[in-house]
Amino acid sequence: MKKLVFYLLLFLPSLMLVSQNLKPYIVGFETKESIKIVQEKLLKELDANGLNVVGQYQPANDKNRWLIVFTAPELENSVKKIGGLTGFASTLRIAITVENDKTIVSYTLPEYWGNAYFRADYDKVASNYAALKLHLETAMKASGDFSGKTFGSKQGIASKDLRKYHYMMAMPYFEDVVELGKFENYNAALACIDKNLKKGVPGVRMVARVSTPGKELTLYNFAVSGAKGESKFLPIIDIGQPKQTAFLPYEVLVYGGRVLMLHGRFRIALSFPDLTMGTFTKIMSTPGDIEGLLAQVVK
């Protein structure tokens, strides 16, 4: 017995460390109901819990996938408090995916993405994320039998590592953003994007648009289609179960007069942290393809 206690004490710190690791997604619930019925239930419960749906679409034109983009006062207040590149945290996503005759509702785990986007400032907004997590769980419990199983990485990533995350040496960090365009001021940047979207941008469709009050920050969520879009790269990287549909859509941030996107080799790796180098090489062109598609919105 004494020997057992000794070994438990010896390995307890490492066990606690693993248990604190975070994964990018979480299963809300599973059901046999159709995507449409689940969507209707979710929209009602999200609204009841203060979660504001700002956009929806069918990723990769796949009838077995549906994606809901939402924001919440907790996200708005967090971004407003810290500002800058944390504007990328203005929205989170909920996915409805049919797999093996089951409809699975999953969503982006708030604290995973919060740590990655707020980094050293996350502790300043952690209480907001804790409240948001509870609102999401309440909405899920009202819609089905809550699971709470996290997924998207076998071991997960410690919060301290998420705050300085990059896939490997020489790969981009969060702050290594891609500048798609630069304008005289914030309003000029917004006007250009909105004008182009109104005319129509090949292979790009706006899913959501969220502005932070009192800050020159607006986050766009875009679906990308065509030969270089979601239907090309999603089947290559989303090969696990449950599916990681909530990886999409892709974001573009207007920050003052600058129009920015997260580097594909950061954003994709953060969404699929267990991606092997072999798989990554199959989508080597994808970061550049996404950049090329999204760059059209600022021409």
N, C-alpha and C positions, 0 to 999 in steps of 0.2 A: 504493500500500500504506500509506504514511504517513497519507494522508488517511482511509483506512478505519479505521486504528487510532485516529485522532483522534476520529472520529464514534462509535466504539464506547466510548471513554472518556467522551465527552460524555454519551452516553445510558445508560451502565451504571448509574448511581445510580437513575434512574427505572425501569429494567428490573428491578433488584433489588427496588425497592419494590413493584412490581406482583407479582413472584413471591412476595413475602412476604404478600400479601393472602390472607385466609382466606374460605372459602365455607361455608355452613351444613351441607352434606351431602356424602357421599362414597359412590361406588359400590363395594360389596364385590366382587360378581361377578354375571354374567348366566348364565342357563341356560335350557334348554327344559323342565326338570322342573317339576312342579306345585308350587303353594304348599305343600301338605301335605308333600311329600317334602323340599322345601327347609327347611321349618320343623323337621322331625325332625332333619335333619343339623345345622342351626344350634344347636338346643337342646343337642345332644350336645357340639359343639365349644365353645360358650360356657361350658358347665359345666367342660369340661376346661381352660379357660384362666382360670378364676377369676372369670367374669362371671356374676352371679346374676340369673336371670330372675325378675322379681317380678310380671309381669302380661302378658297378651296379649289382643288383641281385633281385631274386624273394623271398621275405621273407616268411618263413613258407611254402614254396612250394605252395603258394596261387595264383591262376591265376588272382585274383582280386587285387593283390598288386605288385608294382614295386618300387624299392628303388635306388636312385642315391646318391652316396657319392661324395662330391666335396671339393676342397680347393680353396684358393685364395691368392693373394699377401698380402691382409690385414690380413688374418689369420696367414700366415707365418711370417710376420713382427711383429705381436703381440706376437707370441710364442717366436720368436727370441729375442725380447726385454726383456721379463720377464724370460723365460726359466723354468726349473724345471717341476713340474707337469702340468703346462699350456700346455705341449705337448698334453694333452688330447683334447685340443681345436683346433688341427690342421685340423680337418675336420668338416663339417656339412652335413646335409642330406636333400634330397628332396624326397617326396613320391608321387606316383601316385596310387590312390586307387579308385576302382569302388564300389560305394555305391548307392543303390536305383536307378539304371539305369543312374547314373551320374558318370563321371570320375572327381575326385577331386584331384587337385594338391596342396599339402601342404608342408611346410618345417619348419625346426627348426628355431625359432625366434632368430636371432643372439644375441641380447642384453640379452635375458634370459640366454642362455648358456654361454655367455661371462661373465656375472656377477657371475654365479655359479662357473666357472672354474678359472677366474682370481681373483675373490674375492676382496681384498683390493687394488689390483693393476689394477682393471678394468678401473679406471679413466685415467690411463696412456695410455690405448689403445682404449679408447672410440671413438676417432675420426676414427680409423680404422674400428671399428664396424659400425659406422654411414655410412661410405662410402660403406662398404659391403652391408648394408641394402638397399641402393639406387641401387646398381648394381643388386641385386636380384629382386627388384621391377621392374626395367627397363626390365629385362629378362622376368618376368612374364607378364608384360603389352604387350610385343611384342608377347607373345604366346597365350594370351586370355584376357578376361575382368577381370582385377585385382579386387580381393575382399578385401584383407587386414584384414579379420576378424581373430582375434586371438582366440585360443581355447586350450583345454587340462586342464583347471582348471576354476572353476566357478568364483572365486574371483581373482585368480592370486596371485602372490607373489611380495612384494616390493623388489626393487633391494638390499636394505640394508639387507634384510632377506635372499635373494639368496646367498649373499656373505658369509653367515655363516649357510647355509641350512643343516638341517637334519630333518628326518621325525617326530621324536619325541624323548623324553628323552631316553638315552642309545642307540640310533641308530647312525650309523656312519656318520661322516662328510666327506667332499671332500677329506681331507688329510689322512683319515683312509683307505688307499689303501691296497689291497691284493698283497703280493709279491708272484708271481708264480715261480720265479727262480732268482738265483743270480750267476753271472759269473765273471771271472777274469777281464774282460773289456767289453766295448761296442761292439766291433767287434766280440768277442766270443759269446755274447748273440745273435746278429743278425745271425751269422753263424749257430748256433744251431736251431733257429726258421726256417730259410730258408731251412735248410737241412731236418727238419721234415716235413715241408710243401711240399717239393718236393717229399718225400716218400709217403705222404698222412697221414692225421690225422683223425681218425674216428669221424664223427659228426662235424668236423670243416673245414670251407673253407674260405680262405682269400678273402675278397672283395676288400680291398684297402691297400696300404702301402705308407706312406708319411714320409719323413725325413726332418728335419729342418736344413738347411745349417749352418755350423759353430757351431752347438750344437750336443751333443751326445743324440739326441732325434729322435726316429722313432715311429710313431703311426701305428699300424695295426688295420684294421677293419675286424671282423670275423663274418660270419654267423654260427649259431650253429643249428644242426639238430638232428634227431633221437628221441628216446622216451623221452629224457630230454631236447630237444631243443625248438626252436621257436614255432613249431606247438603244443607243450604242453602248454606253458605258455601264448602265445599271446592271444588265445581266452578267457582266464580267465580275463586278465587285460585290454584288449583293447575292451571295451564294449560300449563306448560312440560313439557319432557322432559329427563331422567327426572322422574317425578312426585315431589313432595315430601311423600309420605305420612308421613315421620318427623317432620313438623311436629306431629303429634298424639301423645298426647292432651294435654289442658290440665291445668295443675297448680294445686293449692291448698296453701299452706304454713301449718301451725300453728306459730307462733313465740311461745312463752310463751302468754299468754292471747289473743293476736291471731290471727285467721284471715285470711290474705291471698292475693290472686292478683296476678299481673303484669298491668298494664294491657293491655287488648287492643290498643291502638294502639302499644304497645311490642312485645308478644310476637308479634303477627302480622307486624309490620314486620321484626322481627329474623329471623323465619323466612322471609320473602319480601322481602329488602331491595331488590329491583329492581321491586317493585310500583309501578305507575304511579298517579298521583293519580286518573286516570280509573277505574281498577279499584278503588282504595281507596274511592271515593265509592259504588261499588256495594254495599259491605259496611259502610257507615257505621253501620248499626244493630247489626252483629255484636258489637263489644266490649260494648255494653250488653246484648245478648241473652245472651251467655256469662255476664256478671256476674249477670243475673237468674236464669239456670238454676242457677249455682253457689251463689248466695246462699241457695237453698233448704236446703242442707245444714247451715246454722247456725240455722235457725228453730226 
